[in-house]
């Protein structure tokens, strides 16, 4: 498994499942054309573009091209790299019939071809850092979820860290793991609580 520092953007959950087996990276799923109306996800993609850079890996059909073009146009700052999979004709195992254009999507491409596509785009393995240790339980224990004023505290934390305001707990957990450890997060939350109490 190779560690990739940039966040990887794919179209569907099966693409994510495929990639999770070969790369260690943050993987964002667009939900196909759903990205056109999803401001929260676009905000997250823009955040990653500026902080770590993003890699767009969509299918090689016309829908994939449209999604890629839309995301590229939505990112004004930061780094965007494109990884293109070759045209491979066939049908994914889980599908009854091939896609409209008869090409395999990311989920259907074999591992060696996918890794070669990353290499061709100049994307190599990054440094393996400490394993992520922030979980949803961490957020709960720090008062960032499940409490009476959790959402207010979460919003203040996101503002302090320059994160988009609309983030689900799962997305926030994933982002925080790219930025800090659980103990560093605890320090940030303590700072916020002290500011609130005027200490």
N, CA, C and O of each residue as an XYZ file, in Angstrom:
796
protein
N       0.842     -1.199      0.000
C       0.000      0.000      0.000
C       0.876      1.248      0.000
O       1.835      1.334      0.767
N       0.551      2.216     -0.856
C       1.374      3.426     -0.889
C       0.647      4.586     -0.204
O      -0.573      4.723     -0.286
N       1.444      5.413      0.472
C       0.897      6.583      1.176
C       0.917      7.758      0.211
O       1.960      8.078     -0.360
N      -0.229      8.402      0.025
C      -0.304      9.586     -0.844
C      -0.761     10.760      0.004
O      -1.775     10.685      0.698
N       0.002     11.851     -0.061
C      -0.289     12.998      0.806
C      -1.525     13.781      0.361
O      -2.267     14.308      1.191
N      -1.740     13.851     -0.958
C      -2.884     14.612     -1.463
C      -4.194     13.859     -1.218
O      -4.203     12.637     -1.072
N      -5.299     14.610     -1.177
C      -6.629     13.991     -1.105
C      -7.013     13.565     -2.526
O      -6.766     14.294     -3.487
N      -7.610     12.394     -2.647
C      -7.988     11.873     -3.963
C      -9.497     11.979     -4.127
O     -10.256     11.573     -3.247
N      -9.925     12.527     -5.257
C     -11.358     12.701     -5.517
C     -11.801     11.664     -6.538
O     -11.263     11.591     -7.642
N     -12.798     10.857     -6.151
C     -13.343      9.838     -7.054
C     -14.852     10.023     -7.166
O     -15.453     10.775     -6.399
N     -15.458      9.333     -8.129
C     -16.895      9.520     -8.364
C     -17.796      8.766     -7.395
O     -18.751      9.337     -6.868
N     -17.503      7.484     -7.153
C     -18.442      6.679     -6.379
C     -17.813      5.884     -5.264
O     -16.590      5.798     -5.154
N     -18.680      5.291     -4.419
C     -18.191      4.560     -3.243
C     -17.402      3.310     -3.637
O     -16.496      2.898     -2.912
N     -17.739      2.697     -4.789
C     -16.985      1.501     -5.199
C     -15.579      1.876     -5.674
O     -14.638      1.094     -5.534
N     -15.447      3.086     -6.240
C     -14.111      3.587     -6.605
C     -13.280      3.760     -5.334
O     -12.097      3.425     -5.297
N     -13.931      4.296     -4.285
C     -13.234      4.510     -3.007
C     -12.797      3.178     -2.416
O     -11.665      3.040     -1.953
N     -13.699      2.195     -2.433
C     -13.368      0.869     -1.887
C     -12.153      0.290     -2.617
O     -11.250     -0.265     -1.992
N     -12.142      0.426     -3.940
C     -11.018     -0.076     -4.756
C      -9.719      0.614     -4.346
O      -8.707     -0.049     -4.115
N      -9.747      1.944     -4.255
C      -8.537      2.698     -3.939
C      -8.037      2.420     -2.527
O      -6.831      2.362     -2.286
N      -8.982      2.248     -1.588
C      -8.594      1.990     -0.188
C      -7.737      0.737     -0.057
O      -6.991      0.583      0.910
N      -7.851     -0.160     -1.044
C      -7.067     -1.392     -0.967
C      -5.634     -1.204     -1.481
O      -4.781     -2.068     -1.279
N      -5.377     -0.077     -2.144
C      -4.021      0.101     -2.697
C      -3.311      1.381     -2.250
O      -2.085      1.464     -2.326
N      -4.073      2.382     -1.783
C      -3.411      3.618     -1.326
C      -3.893      4.002      0.068
O      -5.029      3.728      0.457
N      -2.992      4.646      0.805
C      -3.323      5.201      2.112
C      -3.440      6.703      1.873
O      -2.431      7.400      1.765
N      -4.668      7.198      1.792
C      -4.900      8.613      1.489
C      -6.312      8.990      1.899
O      -7.159      8.126      2.123
N      -6.556     10.296      1.995
C      -7.930     10.774      2.180
C      -8.613     10.637      0.830
O      -8.086     11.103     -0.180
N      -9.782     10.001      0.799
C     -10.497      9.806     -0.471
C     -11.881     10.442     -0.347
O     -12.655     10.099      0.547
N     -12.178     11.362     -1.248
C     -13.464     12.074     -1.241
C     -14.308     11.572     -2.405
O     -13.846     11.530     -3.546
N     -15.546     11.192     -2.110
C     -16.460     10.676     -3.134
C     -17.406     11.792     -3.575
O     -18.054     12.418     -2.737
N     -17.489     12.045     -4.880
C     -18.341     13.145     -5.374
C     -19.815     12.770     -5.431
O     -20.683     13.643     -5.438
N     -20.100     11.458     -5.472
C     -21.495     11.053     -5.663
C     -21.932     11.378     -7.084
O     -23.065     11.802     -7.313
N     -21.018     11.175     -8.042
C     -21.336     11.473     -9.448
C     -21.649     12.946     -9.639
O     -20.914     13.811     -9.163
N     -22.744     13.232    -10.340
C     -23.112     14.637    -10.598
C     -23.622     15.335     -9.340
O     -23.880     16.538     -9.363
N     -23.770     14.595     -8.247
C     -24.208     15.191     -6.975
C     -23.296     16.332     -6.539
O     -23.723     17.242     -5.828
N     -22.033     16.277     -6.972
C     -21.064     17.316     -6.592
C     -21.487     18.695     -7.096
O     -21.121     19.710     -6.503
N     -22.258     18.737     -8.191
C     -22.666     20.023     -8.768
C     -23.498     20.852     -7.791
O     -23.544     22.079     -7.887
N     -24.168     20.155     -6.833
C     -25.032     20.881     -5.895
C     -24.562     20.768     -4.450
O     -25.227     21.271     -3.544
N     -23.420     20.112     -4.222
C     -22.977     19.844     -2.849
C     -21.920     20.854     -2.394
O     -20.721     20.639     -2.567
N     -22.393     21.960     -1.809
C     -21.482     23.031     -1.382
C     -20.535     22.575     -0.277
O     -19.378     22.993     -0.225
N     -21.040     21.708      0.611
C     -20.196     21.225      1.720
C     -18.997     20.473      1.175
O     -17.862     20.696      1.596
N     -19.267     19.565      0.219
C     -18.184     18.762     -0.338
C     -17.223     19.625     -1.159
O     -16.011     19.412     -1.117
N     -17.752     20.586     -1.896
C     -16.881     21.493     -2.661
C     -15.984     22.292     -1.722
O     -14.809     22.519     -2.010
N     -16.556     22.716     -0.591
C     -15.763     23.453      0.408
C     -14.624     22.596      0.927
O     -13.506     23.076      1.118
N     -14.917     21.323      1.153
C     -13.904     20.383      1.643
C     -12.818     20.173      0.580
O     -11.630     20.136      0.900
N     -13.228     20.040     -0.669
C     -12.260     19.855     -1.763
C     -11.360     21.094     -1.885
O     -10.149     20.972     -2.069
N     -11.965     22.285     -1.782
C     -11.152     23.520     -1.856
C     -10.161     23.583     -0.702
O      -9.016     24.004     -0.872
N     -10.613     23.161      0.470
C      -9.738     23.158      1.652
C      -8.528     22.258      1.385
O      -7.387     22.673      1.588
N      -8.775     21.043      0.936
C      -7.675     20.110      0.679
C      -6.768     20.603     -0.451
O      -5.554     20.406     -0.406
N      -7.361     21.243     -1.463
C      -6.551     21.769     -2.580
C      -5.483     22.718     -2.049
O      -4.344     22.704     -2.515
N      -5.857     23.546     -1.067
C      -4.911     24.515     -0.510
C      -3.954     23.890      0.493
O      -2.786     24.274      0.555
N      -4.435     22.933      1.281
C      -3.603     22.378      2.360
C      -2.672     21.264      1.899
O      -1.486     21.275      2.230
N      -3.190     20.308      1.142
C      -2.364     19.155      0.762
C      -2.273     18.981     -0.753
O      -1.411     18.262     -1.259
N      -3.188     19.660     -1.472
C      -3.333     19.410     -2.904
C      -4.348     18.287     -3.102
O      -4.533     17.441     -2.227
N      -5.002     18.291     -4.261
C      -5.957     17.224     -4.567
C      -5.581     16.536     -5.867
O      -4.924     17.107     -6.737
N      -6.021     15.290     -5.966
C      -5.831     14.495     -7.177
C      -7.221     14.128     -7.678
O      -8.016     13.551     -6.937
N      -7.515     14.458     -8.922
C      -8.822     14.100     -9.480
C      -8.670     12.817    -10.295
O      -7.891     12.750    -11.246
N      -9.436     11.800     -9.894
C      -9.376     10.500    -10.557
C     -10.807     10.079    -10.899
O     -11.467      9.392    -10.120
N     -11.267     10.497    -12.062
C     -12.631     10.135    -12.469
C     -12.559      9.093    -13.586
O     -11.489      8.818    -14.128
N     -13.711      8.525    -13.917
C     -13.760      7.542    -14.998
C     -13.382      8.204    -16.323
O     -13.395      9.428    -16.449
N     -13.045      7.367    -17.310
C     -12.586      7.931    -18.593
C     -13.730      8.184    -19.577
O     -13.488      8.441    -20.756
N     -14.974      8.112    -19.097
C     -16.110      8.388    -19.988
C     -16.500      9.874    -19.953
O     -15.881     10.665    -19.240
N     -17.523     10.242    -20.721
C     -17.883     11.661    -20.814
C     -18.400     12.206    -19.477
O     -18.166     13.373    -19.162
N     -19.100     11.379    -18.684
C     -19.572     11.832    -17.367
C     -18.368     12.152    -16.472
O     -18.357     13.166    -15.774
N     -17.368     11.286    -16.500
C     -16.150     11.510    -15.718
C     -15.444     12.788    -16.128
O     -14.927     13.520    -15.285
N     -15.425     13.057    -17.449
C     -14.793     14.294    -17.948
C     -15.540     15.525    -17.445
O     -14.926     16.515    -17.049
N     -16.876     15.455    -17.465
C     -17.682     16.599    -16.993
C     -17.438     16.886    -15.514
O     -17.287     18.038    -15.107
N     -17.404     15.823    -14.723
C     -17.185     15.977    -13.280
C     -15.790     16.548    -13.019
O     -15.620     17.445    -12.193
N     -14.798     16.017    -13.731
C     -13.420     16.514    -13.590
C     -13.345     18.005    -13.920
O     -12.746     18.791    -13.186
N     -13.963     18.372    -15.038
C     -13.941     19.776    -15.476
C     -14.618     20.686    -14.463
O     -14.139     21.787    -14.190
N     -15.723     20.230    -13.911
C     -16.464     21.036    -12.938
C     -15.622     21.273    -11.680
O     -15.539     22.393    -11.177
N     -15.005     20.207    -11.187
C     -14.200     20.337     -9.964
C     -13.003     21.255    -10.205
O     -12.698     22.117     -9.380
N     -12.325     21.066    -11.343
C     -11.172     21.929    -11.658
C     -11.592     23.388    -11.686
O     -10.878     24.263    -11.196
N     -12.778     23.643    -12.276
C     -13.277     25.023    -12.366
C     -13.674     25.603    -11.019
O     -13.647     26.818    -10.826
N     -14.043     24.729    -10.086
C     -14.508     25.191     -8.766
C     -13.348     25.506     -7.815
O     -13.538     26.158     -6.788
N     -12.146     25.037     -8.166
C     -10.986     25.269     -7.297
C     -10.197     26.468     -7.818
O      -9.638     26.441     -8.915
N     -10.170     27.511     -7.007
C      -9.465     28.728     -7.447
C      -8.012     28.760     -6.958
O      -7.129     29.271     -7.647
N      -7.775     28.206     -5.757
C      -6.423     28.235     -5.178
C      -5.981     26.825     -4.825
O      -6.798     25.924     -4.634
N      -4.674     26.659     -4.745
C      -4.150     25.360     -4.329
C      -3.674     24.526     -5.498
O      -3.561     25.002     -6.627
N      -3.399     23.269     -5.199
C      -2.815     22.371     -6.196
C      -3.816     21.311     -6.642
O      -4.455     20.657     -5.819
N      -3.942     21.153     -7.957
C      -4.820     20.130     -8.526
C      -4.005     19.287     -9.498
O      -3.401     19.816    -10.431
N      -3.990     17.980     -9.279
C      -3.317     17.075    -10.208
C      -4.372     16.159    -10.808
O      -5.353     15.814    -10.149
N      -4.170     15.775    -12.043
C      -5.106     14.883    -12.717
C      -4.467     13.530    -12.959
O      -3.350     13.435    -13.467
N      -5.192     12.483    -12.588
C      -4.756     11.125    -12.915
C      -5.802     10.571    -13.872
O      -6.995     10.571    -13.570
N      -5.349     10.105    -15.015
C      -6.271      9.580    -16.036
C      -6.103      8.076    -16.165
O      -4.987      7.577    -16.304
N      -7.223      7.355    -16.120
C      -7.144      5.917    -16.365
C      -7.320      5.687    -17.865
O      -8.042      6.432    -18.528
N      -6.667      4.666    -18.396
C      -6.800      4.405    -19.841
C      -8.200      3.875    -20.180
O      -8.923      3.405    -19.301
N      -8.562      3.955    -21.436
C      -9.828      3.372    -21.896
C      -9.684      1.855    -21.909
O      -8.939      1.295    -22.713
N     -10.402      1.207    -21.015
C     -10.414     -0.256    -20.998
C     -11.875     -0.660    -21.153
O     -12.720     -0.286    -20.340
N     -12.162     -1.416    -22.190
C     -13.561     -1.789    -22.438
C     -13.906     -3.078    -21.707
O     -13.126     -4.030    -21.676
N     -15.089     -3.081    -21.124
C     -15.515     -4.259    -20.375
C     -16.646     -3.886    -19.427
O     -17.276     -2.837    -19.564
N     -16.887     -4.768    -18.464
C     -17.992     -4.573    -17.524
C     -17.513     -4.901    -16.105
O     -16.833     -5.902    -15.881
N     -17.880     -4.040    -15.157
C     -17.547     -4.321    -13.755
C     -18.306     -5.566    -13.291
O     -19.434     -5.809    -13.720
N     -17.679     -6.348    -12.415
C     -18.280     -7.612    -11.939
C     -19.658     -7.415    -11.315
O     -20.553     -8.237    -11.511
N     -19.832     -6.322    -10.559
C     -21.096     -6.159     -9.825
C     -22.230     -5.647    -10.719
O     -23.388     -5.638    -10.303
N     -21.904     -5.223    -11.934
C     -22.924     -4.649    -12.831
C     -23.519     -5.707    -13.771
O     -22.844     -6.652    -14.178
N     -24.775     -5.520    -14.096
C     -25.470     -6.445    -14.993
C     -25.011     -6.233    -16.428
O     -24.819     -7.186    -17.183
N     -24.837     -4.956    -16.792
C     -24.385     -4.664    -18.166
C     -23.324     -3.559    -18.136
O     -23.207     -2.843    -17.141
N     -22.561     -3.417    -19.204
C     -21.513     -2.386    -19.232
C     -22.110     -0.981    -19.162
O     -23.311     -0.791    -19.353
N     -21.247      0.000    -18.884
C     -21.690      1.404    -18.853
C     -22.096      1.824    -20.269
O     -21.838      1.099    -21.230
N     -22.721      2.977    -20.393
C     -23.213      3.469    -21.690
C     -22.116      3.449    -22.758
O     -22.362      3.098    -23.912
N     -20.879      3.839    -22.345
C     -19.787      3.883    -23.327
C     -18.964      2.588    -23.344
O     -18.007      2.454    -24.105
N     -19.362      1.636    -22.482
C     -18.686      0.332    -22.475
C     -17.306      0.309    -21.847
O     -16.584     -0.681    -21.964
N     -16.929      1.412    -21.171
C     -15.588      1.476    -20.568
C     -15.649      1.132    -19.082
O     -16.638      1.400    -18.399
N     -14.566      0.535    -18.609
C     -14.468      0.266    -17.174
C     -14.220      1.576    -16.438
O     -13.483      2.442    -16.911
N     -14.855      1.705    -15.260
C     -14.583      2.864    -14.408
C     -13.404      2.563    -13.500
O     -12.779      1.508    -13.613
N     -13.101      3.482    -12.604
C     -11.970      3.318    -11.690
C     -12.066      1.981    -10.943
O     -11.067      1.276    -10.797
N     -13.270      1.637    -10.473
C     -13.430      0.404     -9.683
C     -13.070     -0.860    -10.459
O     -12.693     -1.867     -9.860
N     -13.184     -0.818    -11.795
C     -12.939     -2.009    -12.606
C     -11.519     -2.143    -13.124
O     -11.157     -3.170    -13.699
N     -10.709     -1.104    -12.921
C      -9.328     -1.117    -13.433
C      -8.436     -1.913    -12.473
O      -8.573     -1.796    -11.255
N      -7.528     -2.718    -13.021
C      -6.682     -3.526    -12.141
C      -5.653     -2.661    -11.420
O      -5.314     -1.565    -11.866
N      -5.169     -3.176    -10.302
C      -4.273     -2.428     -9.413
C      -3.022     -1.919    -10.125
O      -2.643     -0.759     -9.961
N      -2.381     -2.779    -10.911
C      -1.133     -2.384    -11.587
C      -1.374     -1.204    -12.527
O      -0.554     -0.289    -12.593
N      -2.499     -1.220    -13.260
C      -2.818     -0.131    -14.199
C      -3.101      1.167    -13.434
O      -2.694      2.250    -13.855
N      -3.801      1.036    -12.308
C      -4.084      2.234    -11.488
C      -2.797      2.848    -10.952
O      -2.603      4.061    -11.033
N      -1.920      2.013    -10.407
C      -0.654      2.531     -9.869
C       0.189      3.164    -10.971
O       0.859      4.172    -10.750
N       0.149      2.566    -12.156
C       0.897      3.127    -13.296
C       0.330      4.496    -13.672
O       1.079      5.394    -14.057
N      -1.003      4.659    -13.561
C      -1.637      5.948    -13.882
C      -1.176      7.031    -12.902
O      -0.943      8.173    -13.298
N      -1.047      6.667    -11.627
C      -0.538      7.621    -10.622
C       0.905      7.999    -10.944
O       1.282      9.169    -10.879
N       1.703      6.994    -11.292
C       3.114      7.225    -11.600
C       3.260      8.142    -12.814
O       4.092      9.048    -12.828
N       2.440      7.890    -13.826
C       2.468      8.693    -15.056
C       2.173     10.162    -14.757
O       2.691     11.059    -15.421
N       1.321     10.395    -13.732
C       0.955     11.770    -13.359
C       1.995     12.385    -12.421
O       1.832     13.512    -11.954
N       3.064     11.633    -12.151
C       4.140     12.161    -11.301
C       3.821     12.090     -9.817
O       4.420     12.809     -9.017
N       2.877     11.225     -9.442
C       2.503     11.114     -8.032
C       3.190      9.902     -7.437
O       2.978      8.766     -7.860
N       4.022     10.179     -6.442
C       4.774      9.105     -5.808
C       4.382      9.021     -4.335
O       3.709      9.904     -3.803
N       4.809      7.963     -3.702
C       4.457      7.756     -2.293
C       5.043      8.847     -1.415
O       6.176      9.286     -1.613
N       4.245      9.281     -0.433
C       4.717     10.283      0.527
C       5.320      9.603      1.743
O       5.458      8.380      1.783
N       5.677     10.407      2.728
C       6.229      9.862      3.972
C       5.108      9.257      4.800
O       4.028      9.840      4.899
N       5.343      8.119      5.384
C       4.329      7.530      6.268
C       4.444      8.204      7.629
O       5.477      8.116      8.292
N       3.394      8.865      8.031
C       3.403      9.552      9.315
C       2.733      8.652     10.352
O       2.349      7.521     10.055
N       2.601      9.171     11.565
C       1.951      8.387     12.620
C       0.521      8.057     12.197
O      -0.124      8.862     11.524
N       0.018      6.882     12.583
C      -1.352      6.534     12.193
C      -2.359      7.514     12.804
O      -2.139      8.011     13.909
N      -3.456      7.796     12.101
C      -4.438      8.741     12.618
C      -5.040      8.243     13.929
O      -5.378      7.065     14.050
N      -5.176      9.143     14.922
C      -5.713      8.704     16.212
C      -6.936      9.507     16.664
O      -7.378      9.380     17.807
N      -7.485     10.338     15.763
C      -8.711     11.071     16.101
C      -9.900     10.275     15.564
O      -9.967      9.974     14.372
N     -10.828      9.941     16.445
C     -12.014      9.176     16.049
C     -13.266      9.975     16.415
O     -13.178     11.046     17.016
N     -14.428      9.441     16.046
C     -15.673     10.104     16.452
C     -15.792     10.125     17.973
O     -16.375     11.046     18.545
N     -15.231      9.097     18.627
C     -15.245      9.053     20.088
C     -14.407     10.206     20.656
O     -14.777     10.809     21.663
N     -13.267     10.510     19.998
C     -12.427     11.636     20.421
C     -13.253     12.919     20.408
O     -13.222     13.694     21.363
N     -14.004     13.141     19.304
C     -14.834     14.349     19.199
C     -15.847     14.401     20.336
O     -16.085     15.458     20.921
N     -16.439     13.253     20.643
C     -17.443     13.183     21.718
C     -16.801     13.516     23.068
O     -17.336     14.308     23.843
N     -15.646     12.900     23.335
C     -14.962     13.109     24.616
C     -14.509     14.553     24.812
O     -14.438     15.037     25.941
N     -14.203     15.244     23.706
C     -13.760     16.636     23.799
C     -14.929     17.624     23.765
O     -14.732     18.838     23.824
N     -16.152     17.085     23.670
C     -17.326     17.955     23.666
C     -17.662     18.527     22.302
O     -18.441     19.473     22.191
N     -17.054     17.935     21.236
C     -17.304     18.442     19.888
C     -18.502     17.761     19.226
O     -18.945     18.174     18.155
N     -19.020     16.719     19.867
C     -20.237     16.089     19.358
C     -21.008     15.487     20.525
O     -20.429     15.103     21.541
N     -22.326     15.414     20.361
C     -23.164     14.761     21.360
C     -23.498     15.563     22.601
O     -24.213     15.072     23.474
N     -22.994     16.793     22.703
C     -23.280     17.625     23.880
C     -24.238     18.757     23.539
O     -24.592     18.961     22.378
N     -24.654     19.496     24.576
C     -25.653     20.561     24.358
C     -25.116     21.713     23.508
O     -25.852     22.275     22.697
N     -23.839     22.069     23.686
C     -23.317     23.165     22.839
C     -22.193     22.674     21.921
O     -21.303     23.435     21.541
N     -22.258     21.364     21.569
C     -21.215     20.769     20.708
C     -21.117     21.440     19.348
O     -20.021     21.714     18.859
N     -22.286     21.707     18.732
C     -22.223     22.257     17.365
C     -21.609     23.652     17.377
O     -20.912     24.027     16.434
N     -21.858     24.422     18.426
C     -21.271     25.768     18.547
C     -19.750     25.668     18.704
O     -18.997     26.406     18.069
N     -19.316     24.741     19.561
C     -17.878     24.545     19.791
C     -17.203     24.049     18.513
O     -16.095     24.469     18.181
N     -17.890     23.147     17.800
C     -17.352     22.613     16.552
C     -17.189     23.724     15.517
O     -16.171     23.802     14.828
N     -18.212     24.586     15.417
C     -18.138     25.700     14.452
C     -16.975     26.625     14.776
O     -16.274     27.092     13.878
N     -16.770     26.891     16.072
C     -15.662     27.769     16.466
C     -14.309     27.139     16.159
O     -13.370     27.823     15.752
N     -14.223     25.820     16.360
C     -12.980     25.109     16.045
C     -12.709     25.165     14.543
O     -11.587     25.436     14.115
N     -13.764     24.901     13.737
C     -13.602     24.916     12.280
C     -13.177     26.296     11.788
O     -12.368     26.415     10.868
N     -13.729     27.337     12.409
C     -13.354     28.704     12.019
C     -11.894     28.975     12.368
O     -11.145     29.546     11.576
N     -11.506     28.551     13.571
C     -10.121     28.755     14.035
C      -9.113     28.040     13.124
O      -8.009     28.532     12.894
N      -9.517     26.877     12.615
C      -8.615     26.082     11.775
C      -8.734     26.411     10.282
O      -8.012     25.850      9.458
N      -9.654     27.328      9.942
C      -9.840     27.706      8.534
C     -10.524     26.632      7.717
O     -10.270     26.491      6.521
N     -11.412     25.859      8.382
C     -12.135     24.784      7.692
C     -13.519     25.247      7.265
O     -14.060     26.180      7.859
N     -14.112     24.613      6.239
C     -15.483     24.969      5.850
C     -16.431     24.738      7.028
O     -16.240     23.801      7.804
N     -17.443     25.581      7.163
C     -18.343     25.477      8.322
C     -19.267     24.268      8.230
O     -19.659     23.711      9.256
N     -19.621     23.854      7.007
C     -20.544     22.722      6.850
C     -19.772     21.415      6.688
O     -19.458     21.007      5.570
N     -19.474     20.771      7.795
C     -18.779     19.486      7.718
C     -19.478     18.484      8.623
O     -19.815     18.806      9.762
N     -19.697     17.285      8.130
C     -20.277     16.240      8.976
C     -19.199     15.796      9.968
O     -18.019     16.086      9.775
N     -19.604     15.097     11.024
C     -18.634     14.619     12.020
C     -17.596     13.707     11.361
O     -16.412     13.762     11.693
N     -18.059     12.855     10.409
C     -17.135     11.934      9.732
C     -16.104     12.707      8.907
O     -14.914     12.396      8.936
N     -16.579     13.722      8.170
C     -15.660     14.521      7.343
C     -14.687     15.298      8.232
O     -13.498     15.396      7.929
N     -15.204     15.847      9.328
C     -14.353     16.613     10.242
C     -13.271     15.705     10.835
O     -12.110     16.102     10.939
N     -13.654     14.496     11.219
C     -12.687     13.544     11.791
C     -11.563     13.269     10.796
O     -10.385     13.268     11.155
N     -11.946     13.038      9.541
C     -10.960     12.740      8.496
C     -10.013     13.923      8.275
O      -8.801     13.742      8.153
N     -10.575     15.134      8.226
C      -9.751     16.326      7.998
C      -8.806     16.547      9.172
O      -7.616     16.792      8.975
N      -9.330     16.462     10.393
C      -8.496     16.704     11.577
C      -7.323     15.743     11.623
O      -6.232     16.118     12.052
N      -7.532     14.503     11.185
C      -6.444     13.524     11.185
C      -5.315     13.895     10.229
O      -4.183     13.447     10.407
N      -5.612     14.710      9.216
C      -4.547     15.147      8.295
C      -3.793     16.345      8.872
O      -2.718     16.703      8.390
N      -4.367     16.958      9.908
C      -3.798     18.197     10.440
C      -3.047     18.035     11.759
O      -2.075     18.743     12.019
N      -3.511     17.084     12.600
C      -2.962     17.028     13.960
C      -3.240     15.683     14.612
O      -3.915     14.823     14.047
N      -2.702     15.526     15.815
C      -2.958     14.322     16.603
C      -4.098     14.605     17.573
O      -4.542     15.745     17.706
N      -4.569     13.559     18.248
C      -5.658     13.725     19.214
C      -5.247     14.652     20.357
O      -6.058     15.450     20.824
N      -3.992     14.556     20.811
C      -3.556     15.413     21.926
C      -3.464     16.878     21.488
O      -3.774     17.779     22.267
N      -3.038     17.116     20.243
C      -3.005     18.503     19.733
C      -4.419     19.067     19.601
O      -4.659     20.249     19.850
N      -5.351     18.192     19.202
C      -6.749     18.621     19.099
C      -7.283     18.991     20.478
O      -7.989     19.989     20.626
N      -6.948     18.190     21.484
C      -7.395     18.468     22.860
C      -6.899     19.837     23.314
O      -7.624     20.580     23.976
N      -5.640     20.170     22.948
C      -5.081     21.488     23.310
C      -5.870     22.612     22.645
O      -6.174     23.624     23.277
N      -6.200     22.427     21.357
C      -6.958     23.457     20.626
C      -8.326     23.677     21.271
O      -8.776     24.812     21.424
N      -8.982     22.572     21.646
C     -10.308     22.671     22.258
C     -10.198     23.375     23.610
O     -11.059     24.183     23.958
N      -9.138     23.071     24.380
C      -8.926     23.757     25.668
C      -8.765     25.259     25.459
O      -9.314     26.064     26.211
N      -7.996     25.628     24.416
C      -7.804     27.059     24.100
C      -9.149     27.728     23.821
O      -9.426     28.822     24.312
N      -9.986     27.044     23.017
C     -11.299     27.597     22.687
C     -12.155     27.787     23.931
O     -12.838     28.801     24.077
N     -12.113     26.800     24.828
C     -12.911     26.871     26.052
C     -12.414     28.002     26.959
O     -13.206     28.680     27.613
N     -11.081     28.196     26.988
C     -10.512     29.280     27.792
C     -10.911     30.633     27.228
O     -11.222     31.558     27.978
N     -10.902     30.751     25.884
C     -11.327     32.017     25.242
C     -12.788     32.307     25.603
O     -13.159     33.445     25.894
N     -13.603     31.255     25.577
C     -15.022     31.405     25.864
C     -15.239     31.882     27.304
O     -16.128     32.689     27.578
N     -14.409     31.366     28.216
C     -14.550     31.744     29.624
C     -13.726     32.980     29.998
O     -13.661     33.385     31.159
N     -13.099     33.564     28.965
C     -12.326     34.803     29.187
C     -11.103     34.631     30.053
O     -10.696     35.556     30.756
N     -10.500     33.423     30.005
C      -9.303     33.182     30.831
C      -8.078     33.704     30.094
O      -6.962     33.605     30.604
